[in-house]
Amino acid sequence: MGDAHRVGVVGLGVISRAYLDTLVGHPAVRVTAVADLDASRSAAVAAEVPGVEALTVEELLSSPDVDTVLNLTVPAAHAEIALGAISHGKNVYGEKPLAAGLAEAHTVMAAAAKAGVGVGCAPDTVLGTGVQTARAAVAAGRIGRPQFATAVMITPGHERWHPHPDFYYTAGGGPLLDMGPYYLSSLIHLLGPVRTVIGAAGRLRAERVIGSGPRAGERIPVEVDSHVSGVLEHVGGSLTTITTSFDGVATTATPIEVHGETGSLAVPDPNRFDGDVRLFALGDTQWRTLPPSAGYADGARGVGLLDFIAGDARAPRANGEIALHVLETMSALLRSSAEGRRIELTTSAEPPVPVPLTAAEEWRGAERDAD
């Protein structure tokens, strides 16, 4: 483990458990430090995981025993923590979005370029067998030339299950900024970058009621749009219609469908690593499920960080450029809604190198499996 890449984790909320489950014990990684504004959280993790030190945020960002900072803070703190890590010459890999605002995201990317450090960003679910198998099918011409796509995410809101859902309804939150990165990152893998957008949005409720945990029954204000729809024009000419909402109860819509001249492709939930990819070819009479042909099998949160750490001359697949382009796309949709006009994007991001079909024991590390 002496040559393992050293990772420090900032932010020990709900999502941190999934990352720690993936990283702790992996032969390529050593989690050396954790930090949280709630010191009891970091102390609990340090007591549970051998070799992990509980530090303050400032101590972790400057620690000589950390190569990459895993930034799992709330969206409003993403840029601050990223810039702190970069200022100490550390790589940063963060939860989505890259930052709460586009200007902050540009600042992060510029600072990283100047410092010569790497920036990675979730979601890494798009590296699983679901989206990657769909991408391989599109690339192989299974649907012919792609024409258009639909992307739909409808839920009644995370306050029903999350004990502290406030950040979902403040700056950096909302259904688009929260769940949109999964869908938009997938669409970039499938159809390439976005050129222009047209958006419409609404805020249908002024407050939400927490449904679980110690604050159950407490009302919290809604400060962002809770329903966002739009049309994306991809550089290659395809069009995507997207809807993200915290204002519905349920939907029968397929999360993503890609339609081409000779076939239609149903893509599974991009918030998951796997799921059935289904093809309906022109002339067929029913949908056919395609066997997994690409992606990290049995993927889990943190596989994108492992990919980031293992990167060679290639750009990491869950990279900052895609995260920046996704954030601008989302920001442009909201701006288009507010201004009532089409918005042309200023950033772009090419789909990263595809993920070959990789067995779980391979990406998880043989040493870990032997334990």
C-alpha positions as semicolon CSV with decimal commas, in nm:
position;residue;x (nm);y (nm);z (nm)
1;M;0,000;0,000;0,000
2;G;0,304;0,226;0,016
3;D;0,256;0,349;-0,342
4;A;-0,122;0,387;-0,307
5;H;-0,270;0,721;-0,405
6;R;-0,358;0,919;-0,092
7;V;-0,711;1,058;-0,071
8;G;-0,859;1,300;0,182
9;V;-1,237;1,323;0,209
10;V;-1,409;1,652;0,288
11;G;-1,779;1,624;0,371
12;L;-1,914;1,313;0,544
13;G;-2,284;1,331;0,466
14;V;-2,508;1,058;0,329
15;I;-2,318;1,003;0,002
16;S;-1,980;0,960;0,172
17;R;-2,063;0,607;0,288
18;A;-2,095;0,483;-0,071
19;Y;-1,758;0,635;-0,163
20;L;-1,585;0,494;0,144
21;D;-1,726;0,148;0,075
22;T;-1,559;0,161;-0,268
23;L;-1,229;0,321;-0,169
24;V;-1,138;0,175;0,169
25;G;-0,927;-0,135;0,115
26;H;-0,866;-0,076;-0,255
27;P;-0,500;-0,150;-0,337
28;A;-0,459;0,164;-0,549
29;V;-0,599;0,403;-0,287
30;R;-0,532;0,492;0,072
31;V;-0,785;0,714;0,249
32;T;-0,557;0,909;0,482
33;A;-0,777;1,185;0,623
34;V;-1,137;1,295;0,665
35;A;-1,291;1,628;0,759
36;D;-1,638;1,765;0,820
37;L;-1,782;2,078;0,978
38;D;-1,935;1,835;1,228
39;A;-1,622;1,703;1,401
40;S;-1,812;1,407;1,545
41;R;-1,865;1,271;1,193
42;S;-1,497;1,276;1,106
43;A;-1,405;1,129;1,445
44;A;-1,649;0,842;1,387
45;V;-1,502;0,759;1,045
46;A;-1,145;0,782;1,177
47;A;-1,235;0,541;1,457
48;E;-1,387;0,299;1,207
49;V;-1,119;0,300;0,935
50;P;-0,758;0,215;1,028
51;G;-0,500;0,469;0,917
52;V;-0,748;0,753;0,872
53;E;-0,690;1,079;1,060
54;A;-0,972;1,317;1,156
55;L;-0,870;1,672;1,066
56;T;-1,025;2,012;1,028
57;V;-1,107;2,113;0,672
58;E;-0,815;2,356;0,665
59;E;-0,575;2,092;0,797
60;L;-0,684;1,837;0,538
61;L;-0,653;2,078;0,245
62;S;-0,292;2,154;0,341
63;S;-0,195;1,805;0,459
64;P;0,123;1,664;0,298
65;D;-0,037;1,320;0,332
66;V;-0,313;1,394;0,077
67;D;-0,267;1,376;-0,302
68;T;-0,631;1,419;-0,406
69;V;-0,917;1,582;-0,218
70;L;-1,253;1,407;-0,257
71;N;-1,502;1,694;-0,223
72;L;-1,838;1,568;-0,094
73;T;-1,962;1,895;0,054
74;V;-2,295;2,061;-0,030
75;P;-2,303;2,235;-0,372
76;A;-2,262;2,583;-0,225
77;A;-1,921;2,481;-0,084
78;H;-1,791;2,290;-0,387
79;A;-1,590;2,577;-0,536
80;E;-1,445;2,693;-0,203
81;I;-1,316;2,347;-0,114
82;A;-1,190;2,282;-0,468
83;L;-0,999;2,609;-0,478
84;G;-0,855;2,539;-0,133
85;A;-0,727;2,201;-0,250
86;I;-0,587;2,344;-0,573
87;S;-0,408;2,624;-0,386
88;H;-0,215;2,355;-0,199
89;G;-0,121;2,175;-0,521
90;K;-0,371;1,892;-0,483
91;N;-0,597;1,728;-0,736
92;V;-0,966;1,753;-0,663
93;Y;-1,248;1,515;-0,745
94;G;-1,593;1,634;-0,643
95;E;-1,957;1,552;-0,629
96;K;-2,171;1,725;-0,885
97;P;-2,227;2,000;-0,976
98;L;-1,873;2,129;-1,029
99;A;-1,978;2,449;-0,849
100;A;-2,299;2,621;-0,749
101;G;-2,248;2,883;-1,019
102;L;-2,088;2,896;-1,362
103;A;-1,845;3,178;-1,278
104;E;-1,712;2,978;-0,981
105;A;-1,673;2,670;-1,200
106;H;-1,467;2,864;-1,455
107;T;-1,250;2,991;-1,167
108;V;-1,191;2,636;-1,045
109;M;-1,090;2,511;-1,389
110;A;-0,861;2,809;-1,452
111;A;-0,693;2,769;-1,112
112;A;-0,637;2,398;-1,173
113;A;-0,486;2,462;-1,515
114;K;-0,251;2,722;-1,371
115;A;-0,148;2,494;-1,085
116;G;-0,107;2,192;-1,309
117;V;-0,343;1,972;-1,108
118;G;-0,635;1,758;-1,216
119;V;-1,008;1,813;-1,173
120;G;-1,255;1,529;-1,179
121;C;-1,626;1,541;-1,109
122;A;-1,921;1,311;-1,064
123;P;-2,139;1,161;-1,188
124;D;-1,950;0,841;-1,254
125;T;-2,265;0,635;-1,301
126;V;-2,226;0,707;-1,672
127;L;-1,917;0,484;-1,669
128;G;-2,123;0,177;-1,578
129;T;-2,258;-0,087;-1,814
130;G;-2,590;0,093;-1,866
131;V;-2,481;0,412;-2,041
132;Q;-2,161;0,262;-2,181
133;T;-2,346;-0,027;-2,348
134;A;-2,592;0,223;-2,494
135;R;-2,303;0,436;-2,617
136;A;-2,141;0,133;-2,780
137;A;-2,470;0,053;-2,955
138;V;-2,499;0,405;-3,095
139;A;-2,134;0,403;-3,204
140;A;-2,182;0,068;-3,377
141;G;-2,469;0,211;-3,583
142;R;-2,738;-0,003;-3,421
143;I;-2,991;0,283;-3,455
144;G;-2,840;0,447;-3,762
145;R;-2,780;0,821;-3,751
146;P;-2,917;0,960;-3,422
147;Q;-3,200;1,210;-3,475
148;F;-3,330;1,306;-3,133
149;A;-3,350;1,198;-2,769
150;T;-3,577;1,239;-2,469
151;A;-3,466;1,259;-2,106
152;V;-3,716;1,253;-1,819
153;M;-3,665;1,271;-1,442
154;I;-3,976;1,320;-1,228
155;T;-3,995;1,273;-0,850
156;P;-4,202;1,426;-0,569
157;G;-3,888;1,573;-0,411
158;H;-3,604;1,447;-0,194
159;E;-3,746;1,594;0,127
160;R;-3,958;1,281;0,159
161;W;-3,650;1,068;0,242
162;H;-3,355;1,301;0,311
163;P;-3,335;1,417;0,676
164;H;-3,162;1,745;0,581
165;P;-3,292;1,837;0,233
166;D;-3,247;2,215;0,258
167;F;-2,967;2,233;0,000
168;Y;-3,187;2,076;-0,267
169;Y;-3,397;2,394;-0,261
170;T;-3,127;2,661;-0,236
171;A;-2,867;2,796;-0,482
172;G;-2,698;2,503;-0,654
173;G;-3,000;2,280;-0,594
174;G;-3,328;2,210;-0,770
175;P;-3,409;1,912;-0,991
176;L;-3,194;2,026;-1,282
177;L;-2,873;2,099;-1,091
178;D;-2,925;1,797;-0,866
179;M;-3,027;1,527;-1,115
180;G;-2,953;1,694;-1,447
181;P;-2,580;1,606;-1,437
182;Y;-2,665;1,234;-1,464
183;Y;-2,881;1,288;-1,769
184;L;-2,670;1,552;-1,941
185;S;-2,343;1,365;-1,886
186;S;-2,508;1,058;-2,038
187;L;-2,631;1,260;-2,334
188;I;-2,280;1,394;-2,396
189;H;-2,149;1,036;-2,399
190;L;-2,429;0,933;-2,636
191;L;-2,471;1,235;-2,866
192;G;-2,181;1,470;-2,798
193;P;-2,170;1,826;-2,665
194;V;-2,451;2,080;-2,671
195;R;-2,454;2,390;-2,892
196;T;-2,770;2,580;-2,790
197;V;-3,059;2,544;-2,544
198;I;-3,412;2,672;-2,493
199;G;-3,560;2,637;-2,146
200;A;-3,875;2,689;-1,941
201;A;-3,901;2,654;-1,563
202;G;-4,134;2,708;-1,270
203;R;-4,148;2,705;-0,892
204;L;-4,478;2,541;-0,811
205;R;-4,455;2,536;-0,431
206;A;-4,311;2,797;-0,196
207;E;-4,211;2,549;0,071
208;R;-4,156;2,178;0,139
209;V;-4,217;1,957;0,443
210;I;-3,937;1,729;0,567
211;G;-4,069;1,375;0,581
212;S;-3,810;1,186;0,786
213;G;-3,545;1,218;1,055
214;P;-3,523;1,449;1,356
215;R;-3,666;1,744;1,163
216;A;-3,971;1,559;1,028
217;G;-4,262;1,798;0,983
218;E;-4,040;2,108;0,955
219;R;-4,118;2,339;0,662
220;I;-3,832;2,467;0,448
221;P;-3,843;2,740;0,180
222;V;-3,804;2,670;-0,192
223;E;-3,561;2,923;-0,338
224;V;-3,501;2,765;-0,682
225;D;-3,712;2,639;-0,972
226;S;-3,854;2,296;-0,895
227;H;-3,956;2,205;-1,253
228;V;-3,733;2,263;-1,556
229;S;-3,789;2,162;-1,918
230;G;-3,590;2,240;-2,228
231;V;-3,463;2,152;-2,573
232;L;-3,093;2,094;-2,639
233;E;-2,935;2,122;-2,982
234;H;-2,626;1,902;-2,995
235;V;-2,325;1,998;-3,205
236;G;-2,385;1,693;-3,424
237;G;-2,738;1,808;-3,505
238;S;-2,941;1,584;-3,273
239;L;-3,210;1,738;-3,053
240;T;-3,287;1,639;-2,694
241;T;-3,604;1,724;-2,504
242;I;-3,536;1,716;-2,129
243;T;-3,765;1,743;-1,826
244;T;-3,647;1,742;-1,465
245;S;-3,900;1,791;-1,186
246;F;-3,950;1,768;-0,811
247;D;-4,320;1,838;-0,866
248;G;-4,454;1,507;-0,998
249;V;-4,541;1,184;-0,824
250;A;-4,439;0,921;-1,080
251;T;-4,382;0,865;-1,452
252;T;-4,386;0,575;-1,696
253;A;-4,133;0,748;-1,922
254;T;-3,804;0,575;-1,998
255;P;-3,524;0,782;-1,836
256;I;-3,349;0,834;-2,172
257;E;-3,447;0,728;-2,523
258;V;-3,232;0,786;-2,830
259;H;-3,405;0,764;-3,167
260;G;-3,221;0,713;-3,495
261;E;-3,307;0,652;-3,858
262;T;-3,307;0,275;-3,819
263;G;-3,380;0,211;-3,455
264;S;-3,468;0,338;-3,108
265;L;-3,266;0,279;-2,794
266;A;-3,401;0,277;-2,436
267;V;-3,130;0,375;-2,186
268;P;-3,163;0,284;-1,817
269;D;-3,167;0,524;-1,523
270;P;-2,841;0,724;-1,546
271;N;-2,842;0,754;-1,166
272;R;-2,755;0,383;-1,167
273;F;-2,448;0,208;-1,305
274;D;-2,634;-0,078;-1,469
275;G;-2,979;-0,162;-1,605
276;D;-3,117;-0,302;-1,927
277;V;-3,037;-0,132;-2,257
278;R;-3,316;-0,212;-2,502
279;L;-3,319;-0,180;-2,881
280;F;-3,617;-0,161;-3,117
281;A;-3,478;-0,188;-3,469
282;L;-3,676;-0,071;-3,772
283;G;-3,878;-0,370;-3,889
284;D;-3,873;-0,550;-3,553
285;T;-4,193;-0,626;-3,362
286;Q;-4,064;-0,580;-3,007
287;W;-3,786;-0,442;-2,791
288;R;-3,472;-0,655;-2,748
289;T;-3,242;-0,633;-2,446
290;L;-2,877;-0,593;-2,539
291;P;-2,616;-0,779;-2,331
292;P;-2,364;-0,555;-2,150
293;S;-2,083;-0,479;-2,392
294;A;-1,899;-0,187;-2,228
295;G;-1,852;-0,016;-1,893
296;Y;-1,746;-0,097;-1,538
297;A;-1,953;-0,401;-1,436
298;D;-2,131;-0,376;-1,100
299;G;-2,014;-0,015;-1,073
300;A;-2,029;0,180;-0,749
301;R;-1,981;0,541;-0,639
302;G;-1,613;0,619;-0,654
303;V;-1,529;0,418;-0,964
304;G;-1,485;0,752;-1,140
305;L;-1,228;0,854;-0,880
306;L;-1,045;0,523;-0,931
307;D;-1,051;0,593;-1,307
308;F;-0,927;0,948;-1,236
309;I;-0,639;0,818;-1,023
310;A;-0,543;0,548;-1,274
311;G;-0,544;0,791;-1,568
312;D;-0,248;0,790;-1,801
313;A;-0,206;1,014;-2,107
314;R;-0,584;1,017;-2,150
315;A;-0,805;1,270;-1,980
316;P;-0,994;1,111;-1,693
317;R;-1,339;1,003;-1,803
318;A;-1,528;1,183;-1,526
319;N;-1,343;1,505;-1,599
320;G;-1,384;1,869;-1,514
321;E;-1,436;1,977;-1,874
322;I;-1,750;1,767;-1,904
323;A;-1,869;1,889;-1,563
324;L;-1,816;2,250;-1,670
325;H;-2,005;2,195;-1,997
326;V;-2,288;2,023;-1,811
327;L;-2,306;2,309;-1,562
328;E;-2,315;2,568;-1,842
329;T;-2,589;2,370;-2,017
330;M;-2,797;2,369;-1,699
331;S;-2,726;2,733;-1,625
332;A;-2,821;2,822;-1,982
333;L;-3,152;2,637;-1,952
334;L;-3,240;2,836;-1,641
335;R;-3,120;3,160;-1,801
336;S;-3,320;3,086;-2,116
337;S;-3,631;3,037;-1,905
338;A;-3,574;3,367;-1,725
339;E;-3,495;3,564;-2,043
340;G;-3,731;3,389;-2,284
341;R;-3,473;3,326;-2,556
342;R;-3,238;3,068;-2,706
343;I;-2,893;3,060;-2,544
344;E;-2,574;2,965;-2,726
345;L;-2,315;2,787;-2,513
346;T;-1,955;2,903;-2,481
347;T;-1,803;2,575;-2,360
348;S;-1,779;2,232;-2,516
349;A;-1,659;1,889;-2,410
350;E;-1,588;1,585;-2,620
351;P;-1,707;1,246;-2,499
352;P;-1,419;1,077;-2,315
353;V;-1,257;0,749;-2,416
354;P;-1,521;0,474;-2,392
355;V;-1,495;0,227;-2,105
356;P;-1,429;-0,128;-2,224
357;L;-1,627;-0,398;-2,049
358;T;-1,439;-0,431;-1,720
359;A;-1,522;-0,700;-1,463
360;A;-1,588;-0,589;-1,106
361;E;-1,293;-0,786;-0,968
362;E;-1,063;-0,601;-1,206
363;W;-1,163;-0,244;-1,121
364;R;-1,212;-0,320;-0,752
365;G;-0,860;-0,462;-0,727
366;A;-0,752;-0,822;-0,676
367;E;-0,588;-0,739;-0,341
368;R;-0,917;-0,620;-0,198
369;D;-1,107;-0,924;-0,322
370;A;-0,850;-1,149;-0,159
371;D;-0,905;-0,991;0,184
